[in-house]
Amino acid sequence: MKNPNGYGSVFKLSGKRRRPFAVRITVGWDDNGKQLYEYLDYFVTRPEAMIALAEYNRDPYDLSDKKITYAELYKRFTLENFYKVENGVKVLKASESKVYTYQMAFGLSKALHSLKFVDIKKSHMQAVIDNCDKAYETKKKVKSLFNHLYKLAMENDLVDKDYAAFVDLGENDTVSSREPFTTEEVASLWENIDKSDFIDTILIMIYTGLRPGELATIENENINIDERYMRGGLKTAAGKNRVIPINMKILPLIEKRINSNQKYLLADLKGGSAKQRYDDFSRRYWKPVMEHLNMKHLPHDCRHTFATLMDNAEANNTSIKRIMGHASKGVTEKVYTHKDIEQLIKAIDLI
């Protein structure tokens, strides 16, 4: 079907190119009525290009280096980094936690949203950081967004100088709030496990070292109960698709959670094929349990607790790194043999 006049077009460029499909939009007409074009972007596949063109027509933005705003450039950044096309459908390719992080950073830089990107200087971004009342780590995430947007802007010849590089975060004077669960607190979790259908999840994280986002992506088909391990993980190359041994103490908890009608070990509120959202995890489950048991912890404290327990048990350092998904100079290839898995199970059973 032919696109309407002025809608734009997708066509394949000649020669061998990494991203051969070009998206071209109409920006006006000359005195003879001939359309004037600008290139929106280039893509690996035609479906990706078609979706980008449709996104543009749904909410057009000016690609002129004199007019594109901070908010419009952020939208392009999200389209390129957070999504992919599968069978002609745009789907999320980044983790929910990563998307949330940049959404938060974008929200905290609201003062820049309507500014033309070429007009933004170091002083504008510095003011955002200086006026931010959040912790140092949050400010780092805002600056990270600045860095990504300037990289995208320079790749597309919108600017020729990276002012984000000059933004100063100041000294990190915050004290780390990460505290491992005490022995007494872990015991309290076990004692109260039947009083909440979520406490088992906290214990699973404590005895595996999994991040909340990683646990949410564990699929039932990747859990081997008989051999006591599962596969999963996010973030780094060493962390993705790693073997996570199952401690004997939490084996019954995982067995109980496996449901053939669900894709993930932790299903969302509706169940079925959807995974649990971090917002539900934190607001509906984590916070009520912490309040009920009079504990003050963040979800990542479970991973910190795991590392502390393993260290106190004098577990092999290489095993700890492999279980937690940390890169190790001693491991050149992430290939797990049966002997490797046995060693990881032996290490995990020390706690």
C-alpha positions as CSV (number, residue, x, y, z in Angstrom):
1,M,0.0,0.0,0.0
2,K,1.4,3.4,-1.0
3,N,2.0,5.9,1.8
4,P,0.1,9.2,1.7
5,N,1.8,12.3,0.3
6,G,4.2,13.8,2.9
7,Y,4.2,10.6,5.0
8,G,7.8,9.7,4.1
9,S,9.3,6.5,2.8
10,V,11.5,3.5,3.5
11,F,14.0,2.2,0.9
12,K,17.1,0.1,0.8
13,L,20.4,1.7,0.0
14,S,22.8,0.1,-2.5
15,G,26.0,-1.7,-1.6
16,K,27.0,-3.6,1.6
17,R,25.9,-1.6,4.6
18,R,25.4,-2.5,8.3
19,R,22.1,-0.5,8.3
20,P,20.9,-0.5,4.7
21,F,17.2,0.6,5.2
22,A,16.8,4.3,5.2
23,V,13.9,6.3,6.5
24,R,13.3,9.5,4.6
25,I,10.7,12.2,5.5
26,T,9.4,15.1,3.6
27,V,10.4,18.5,5.0
28,G,8.9,20.7,2.3
29,W,8.6,21.4,-1.4
30,D,10.7,23.6,-3.7
31,D,9.4,26.2,-6.1
32,N,8.7,23.6,-8.7
33,G,6.6,21.4,-6.4
34,K,9.3,18.8,-5.9
35,Q,9.5,17.3,-2.4
36,L,12.5,18.1,-0.2
37,Y,13.7,15.3,2.0
38,E,15.7,14.6,5.2
39,Y,16.9,11.3,6.4
40,L,15.3,10.2,9.7
41,D,17.7,7.3,10.4
42,Y,19.0,4.0,9.1
43,F,18.1,0.5,10.2
44,V,19.1,-3.2,9.8
45,T,15.7,-4.4,8.7
46,R,12.7,-3.0,6.8
47,P,10.2,-3.7,9.6
48,E,12.4,-1.6,12.0
49,A,12.5,1.2,9.6
50,M,8.7,1.1,9.0
51,I,8.1,1.2,12.8
52,A,10.4,4.2,13.1
53,L,8.6,6.0,10.3
54,A,5.2,5.3,11.9
55,E,6.5,6.5,15.3
56,Y,7.6,9.7,13.7
57,N,4.3,10.4,11.9
58,R,2.4,9.6,15.2
59,D,4.5,12.3,17.0
60,P,6.6,14.2,14.5
61,Y,9.8,16.0,15.6
62,D,12.1,18.2,13.6
63,L,15.4,16.7,12.8
64,S,17.0,20.1,12.1
65,D,20.0,20.7,14.3
66,K,18.5,24.1,15.1
67,K,15.1,22.8,16.3
68,I,15.3,19.3,17.8
69,T,14.7,19.5,21.6
70,Y,16.2,17.6,24.5
71,A,12.9,15.7,24.9
72,E,12.8,14.8,21.2
73,L,16.4,13.6,21.3
74,Y,15.6,11.5,24.4
75,K,12.7,9.9,22.4
76,R,15.1,8.9,19.7
77,F,17.5,7.5,22.2
78,T,14.8,5.3,23.7
79,L,13.7,4.0,20.3
80,E,17.2,3.0,19.4
81,N,18.3,1.5,22.7
82,F,15.2,0.1,24.4
83,Y,13.4,-1.7,21.6
84,K,13.9,-4.2,18.8
85,V,11.6,-5.6,16.1
86,E,10.5,-9.3,16.2
87,N,8.2,-10.5,13.4
88,G,7.4,-6.9,12.5
89,V,6.4,-6.0,16.1
90,K,8.3,-3.6,18.3
91,V,9.2,-5.2,21.6
92,L,11.2,-4.2,24.7
93,K,14.9,-5.4,24.5
94,A,16.2,-3.6,27.6
95,S,15.5,-4.7,31.1
96,E,12.7,-2.9,32.9
97,S,15.1,-1.7,35.5
98,K,17.3,0.0,32.8
99,V,14.2,1.6,31.2
100,Y,13.1,2.8,34.6
101,T,16.5,4.3,35.4
102,Y,16.6,6.5,32.3
103,Q,13.0,7.5,32.7
104,M,13.8,8.6,36.2
105,A,16.9,10.5,34.9
106,F,14.8,12.1,32.2
107,G,12.2,13.2,34.7
108,L,14.8,14.8,36.9
109,S,16.1,16.8,34.0
110,K,12.7,18.4,33.3
111,A,14.2,21.9,33.1
112,L,15.9,20.9,29.8
113,H,13.0,19.1,28.1
114,S,11.8,22.0,25.9
115,L,15.2,23.5,25.2
116,K,16.7,23.1,21.7
117,F,19.5,20.6,22.1
118,V,22.0,22.9,20.3
119,D,21.3,25.6,22.9
120,I,22.1,23.4,25.9
121,K,25.4,24.2,27.5
122,K,27.4,22.9,30.4
123,S,25.7,25.5,32.7
124,H,22.2,24.1,32.0
125,M,23.1,20.6,32.8
126,Q,25.2,21.6,35.8
127,A,22.2,23.5,37.2
128,V,20.1,20.3,36.9
129,I,22.8,18.4,39.0
130,D,23.2,21.2,41.5
131,N,19.5,21.5,42.1
132,C,18.9,17.8,42.4
133,D,18.2,16.8,45.9
134,K,18.8,13.1,45.3
135,A,21.7,10.9,46.3
136,Y,25.0,10.9,44.5
137,E,24.2,7.6,42.6
138,T,21.0,9.1,41.3
139,K,23.0,12.2,40.0
140,K,25.4,9.8,38.3
141,K,22.4,8.3,36.4
142,V,21.3,11.8,35.3
143,K,24.8,12.5,34.0
144,S,24.8,9.1,32.3
145,L,21.8,10.2,30.3
146,F,23.5,13.4,29.4
147,N,26.4,11.4,28.1
148,H,24.2,9.1,26.0
149,L,22.3,12.0,24.5
150,Y,25.5,13.9,23.5
151,K,26.8,10.7,21.9
152,L,23.7,10.4,19.8
153,A,23.8,14.0,19.0
154,M,27.4,13.9,17.8
155,E,26.7,10.7,15.8
156,N,24.0,12.6,13.9
157,D,26.0,15.8,13.5
158,L,23.7,17.8,15.7
159,V,26.6,19.1,17.8
160,D,30.3,19.1,17.6
161,K,31.2,19.4,21.2
162,D,30.3,17.2,24.2
163,Y,29.4,19.6,27.0
164,A,28.2,16.7,29.2
165,A,31.9,15.7,29.7
166,F,32.4,18.9,31.8
167,V,29.4,18.4,34.2
168,D,30.7,18.0,37.8
169,L,28.9,15.7,40.2
170,G,30.8,16.9,43.2
171,E,32.1,14.7,46.0
172,N,30.3,11.5,46.9
173,D,29.6,12.2,50.6
174,T,26.8,9.7,50.9
175,V,27.2,6.7,53.1
176,S,26.3,3.4,51.5
177,S,22.9,2.3,52.7
178,R,23.6,-1.3,51.7
179,E,23.5,-3.5,54.8
180,P,23.3,-7.2,54.8
181,F,20.5,-9.0,56.7
182,T,21.7,-10.0,60.1
183,T,21.7,-13.7,61.2
184,E,18.7,-12.9,63.4
185,E,16.9,-11.2,60.5
186,V,17.4,-14.2,58.2
187,A,16.1,-16.4,61.0
188,S,13.1,-14.2,61.3
189,L,12.4,-14.5,57.6
190,W,12.4,-18.3,57.9
191,E,10.1,-18.1,61.0
192,N,7.6,-16.0,59.3
193,I,7.7,-17.6,55.8
194,D,4.1,-18.9,56.1
195,K,2.8,-15.5,57.0
196,S,3.4,-14.0,53.6
197,D,3.6,-15.4,50.1
198,F,6.5,-13.1,49.3
199,I,9.0,-13.9,52.1
200,D,10.1,-17.0,50.2
201,T,11.2,-14.7,47.3
202,I,13.4,-12.7,49.7
203,L,15.1,-15.9,50.9
204,I,15.6,-17.1,47.3
205,M,17.5,-13.9,46.6
206,I,19.5,-14.2,49.8
207,Y,20.6,-17.8,49.0
208,T,21.3,-17.2,45.3
209,G,22.7,-13.7,45.0
210,L,20.2,-12.8,42.3
211,R,19.1,-9.2,41.7
212,P,15.4,-8.5,41.8
213,G,15.4,-7.9,38.0
214,E,17.3,-11.1,37.4
215,L,14.9,-13.2,39.5
216,A,12.0,-11.8,37.7
217,T,13.4,-13.1,34.4
218,I,14.0,-16.7,35.5
219,E,11.9,-18.9,33.3
220,N,10.5,-22.2,34.7
221,E,11.9,-24.1,31.7
222,N,15.4,-23.0,32.7
223,I,15.1,-24.5,36.2
224,N,16.6,-28.0,36.7
225,I,15.2,-29.2,40.0
226,D,16.9,-32.7,39.9
227,E,20.4,-31.3,39.3
228,R,19.8,-28.3,41.5
229,Y,20.6,-25.3,39.3
230,M,18.9,-22.7,37.1
231,R,20.0,-20.4,34.3
232,G,19.5,-16.7,34.1
233,G,21.1,-13.4,34.8
234,L,21.4,-9.9,33.3
235,K,23.7,-6.9,32.9
236,T,27.3,-8.0,32.0
237,A,28.5,-10.6,29.6
238,A,29.7,-12.7,32.7
239,G,26.3,-12.3,34.3
240,K,24.0,-13.2,31.4
241,N,22.7,-16.8,31.1
242,R,24.9,-18.0,33.9
243,V,24.4,-21.1,36.1
244,I,22.9,-20.3,39.5
245,P,23.1,-23.3,41.8
246,I,20.2,-23.9,44.1
247,N,20.9,-24.2,47.8
248,M,19.3,-27.2,49.4
249,K,17.5,-24.9,51.9
250,I,15.6,-23.0,49.2
251,L,15.0,-26.0,46.9
252,P,11.4,-26.6,48.4
253,L,10.6,-22.9,48.0
254,I,11.5,-23.0,44.3
255,E,9.7,-26.3,43.7
256,K,6.6,-24.8,45.3
257,R,6.7,-21.7,43.0
258,I,7.1,-23.6,39.7
259,N,3.7,-23.5,37.9
260,S,3.3,-25.2,34.5
261,N,0.7,-22.5,33.6
262,Q,3.3,-19.7,34.1
263,K,6.3,-18.9,32.0
264,Y,8.3,-17.2,34.8
265,L,9.1,-18.4,38.4
266,L,7.7,-15.1,39.6
267,A,4.5,-14.2,37.7
268,D,3.0,-10.8,37.7
269,L,-0.4,-10.1,39.4
270,K,-2.3,-11.5,36.4
271,G,-0.1,-14.7,36.2
272,G,0.3,-16.4,32.9
273,S,3.2,-15.5,30.6
274,A,4.0,-12.1,32.1
275,K,6.8,-11.6,34.5
276,Q,6.6,-9.7,37.7
277,R,7.1,-5.9,37.4
278,Y,9.6,-4.2,39.6
279,D,7.0,-1.7,40.8
280,D,4.8,-4.5,42.0
281,F,7.8,-6.2,43.5
282,S,8.7,-3.2,45.5
283,R,5.4,-1.5,46.4
284,R,3.1,-4.4,46.8
285,Y,5.4,-7.0,48.3
286,W,8.8,-5.8,49.6
287,K,7.8,-2.7,51.5
288,P,4.9,-4.4,53.4
289,V,7.1,-7.3,54.5
290,M,9.8,-4.9,55.7
291,E,7.3,-2.9,57.7
292,H,5.6,-6.0,59.1
293,L,8.9,-7.5,60.3
294,N,10.3,-4.1,61.4
295,M,13.3,-4.3,59.0
296,K,14.9,-1.6,57.0
297,H,16.4,-3.1,53.9
298,L,16.5,-2.5,50.1
299,P,16.0,-5.4,47.7
300,H,19.7,-5.2,46.7
301,D,20.7,-6.0,50.3
302,C,19.8,-9.6,49.5
303,R,22.6,-9.8,47.0
304,H,25.0,-8.1,49.5
305,T,23.8,-10.6,52.2
306,F,24.6,-13.5,49.8
307,A,28.1,-12.2,49.2
308,T,28.7,-11.8,53.0
309,L,27.4,-15.3,53.8
310,M,29.6,-16.9,51.1
311,D,32.6,-15.0,52.3
312,N,32.0,-15.9,55.9
313,A,31.6,-19.5,54.9
314,E,35.0,-19.3,53.2
315,A,33.6,-20.3,49.8
316,N,35.9,-20.5,46.8
317,N,36.3,-17.0,45.4
318,T,36.0,-18.1,41.8
319,S,32.8,-19.9,42.6
320,I,31.4,-16.8,44.3
321,K,32.2,-14.7,41.2
322,R,30.7,-17.2,38.8
323,I,27.5,-17.5,40.8
324,M,27.1,-13.7,41.1
325,G,28.0,-13.1,37.5
326,H,31.2,-11.2,38.1
327,A,33.9,-11.3,35.5
328,S,37.0,-13.3,36.6
329,K,40.4,-13.2,35.0
330,G,40.8,-16.9,35.8
331,V,37.7,-17.8,33.7
332,T,38.4,-17.1,30.0
333,E,35.2,-18.8,28.7
334,K,31.8,-19.1,30.3
335,V,31.4,-22.8,29.6
336,Y,29.9,-24.9,32.4
337,T,30.7,-28.6,32.6
338,H,29.1,-31.0,34.9
339,K,32.1,-30.8,37.2
340,D,31.7,-27.0,37.2
341,I,28.1,-27.2,38.3
342,E,29.0,-29.7,41.0
343,Q,31.6,-27.2,42.4
344,L,29.1,-24.4,42.4
345,I,26.5,-26.5,44.2
346,K,29.2,-27.5,46.7
347,A,30.0,-23.8,47.3
348,I,26.4,-22.8,47.6
349,D,25.6,-25.4,50.2
350,L,28.2,-23.9,52.5
351,I,25.6,-21.3,53.6
